[in-house]
Amino acid sequence: METLQQAWALVIGLDSALMQIIGLSLYVSLSATAIAALIGIPLGAVLAIWAFPMRGLLVVLATSMMALPPVVVGLSVYLLLSRAGPLGSFGLLFTPGAMIIAQTILIAPIILALTREAVLPLVRDYRQLLLSVDAGPWLKLTTLIRDARFGVMTAILAGFGRALAEVGAVLIVGGNINGVTRVMTTTIALETSKGNLELALALGLILITIAITINAAMHGLGRFGRRFEAKR
């Protein structure tokens, strides 16, 4: 209970080290989510709308990548960004940029697969309408993504939650450097091993609060989307 009280004191007092770690975590995860959304949303819609050779294989590959082991992704990005790797000249290893790349690879398949699931039912409903107005590829894509916006937003929230909870990949490519690449999950792991439970517990409380908020938002979006569709 004493440890819990000290953890609450850190949170309520807006401890500077705590705020820096939270800020970096949000920056990395939000950046990765934005990039993954730009990649995953259009690709997921394309896989839902158009039939083309190898589409089934691409769908299986995309859904399989949702279960990518984070440490394997971290190792792969590490090899790419290391000095001996093909992208080593950019000097991204052990920087927030490397962490963003690793998180993007992890969550892009999640956003892609969930976007495809959100758009797919609308393809059947809108097929005749889009044919009647002779809609081009861009109009089809934007129309279906816009009308599947509640499902797409849920996909984005799911990706953000996954990114924020990531520890294995960001630990490998970020190095957990104090003041540079130390985020909430890696700090919890480090401080727990050091016995500094107050800071670890404070960050754990923040993570749990964010996770509950994300899940509540996903649930609320789902309910609102179903009511909106029922009224149409």
Residue, then its C-alpha position, 0 to 999 in steps of 0.5 A: m500500500e505504501t508503494l501504491q501511495q508513492a506511485w499515486a504521488l508521482v502521477i498526481g504530482l506530474d513527476s517530470a521523469l514520468m511525464q517525459i516517459i509518457g510523452l515519448s511513449l505517446y509520440v512514438s505510438l501515435s506516429a507509428t499508428a498514423i503511418a500504419a493507418l496511411i498504409g493499412i487503410p487503403l490496402g485493406a480497402v483494396l483487398a476488400i473491393w477488388a478481385f485480382p490474382m493472388r488476392g487470397l494469398l495476400v489476405v492470408l499473409a496480411t492476417s498471419m502478420m497480425a501474429l508477428p512475434p515482436v522480438v522477431v520484428g525487433l531483430s529484423v529492424y535491428l539488422l536493417l538499421s545496424r551499421a552493417g545493415p542496408l539502412g545503417s547509413f541513416g543512423l536510426l538505430f537506438t532512436p525514436g525513429a527506429m521504434i516507430i518503424a518497428q511499431t509500424i510493422l507490427i500494427a499495420p497488418i492489424i489496421l489492414a485486416l480490420t479495415r478489410e473486415a469493415v469494408l467487405p460487407l459494404v462492397r456487396d451493398y454498394r455494388q449496384l449503386l457504384l456500377s449505376v453511377d459508373a464510379g471510378p476506382w478512387l471514388k469507390l475507394t473513398t466512398l467505401i472507406r468513408d462509409a465504413r469509418f466507424g469500423v476503420m476508427t476502431a481498427i486505428l484504436a486497436g492499432f494504437g493500443r497494440a503499439l502502446a503496449e509493445v515492449g519487445a521490439v522497441l527494447i531491441v531497436g531503441g535500447n531503452i536509453n534514458g531520456v532518449t528511447r525509454v518508453m512506458t513499457t520498457t521503463i516498467a520492465l527495467e524499474t521492476s528489475k531494479g526494485n524501483l516499484e514506485l515508478a513502475l507502478a505509476l507507469g502501470l497505472i497510466l497504461i491501464t488507464i489508457a487501455i481502458t479508455i481505448n477499449a471504452a472508445m472502441h466499444g462506444l464507436g461500435r455501438f454508435g456505428r450500429r445505431f447509425e446504420a440502423k437509422r439509415 
